[in-house]
Amino acid sequence: MKAKKLLSIAVLTLLLLLVPLVAMQFSEQVNWGVADFLIAGIMIFTLGVSILYIKTKVINTGQRVLLLLLVVVLFLLLWAELAVGIFGSPFAGS
């Protein structure tokens, strides 16, 4: 993958992480620590790289859509589990 595209994903990741950082300044309900930002950053960056990889390597449109949907759903399920513990796993946030 080109370095420019990876840099774009990294910049977008940092911009998305500004949302909870700014929210922490105005609300006491948002209380993220360094580990939370690190995990969220890794997850968002990995999602971006996965989407880029699938878009560039998978030629069949049906397979591409299915894989993209799978990656996004897995990301959202993991995010929800870490945030509120929808499955009750040991690493859940609740």
Buried (B, 14 or more C-beta within 10 A) or exposed (E): EEEEEBEEBBEEBEEBBEEBEEEEEEEEEBEBEEEBEEBBBEBBBBBBBBBBEBEEEBEEEEEBEEBBEEBEEEBEEBBBBBEEBEEEEEEBEE
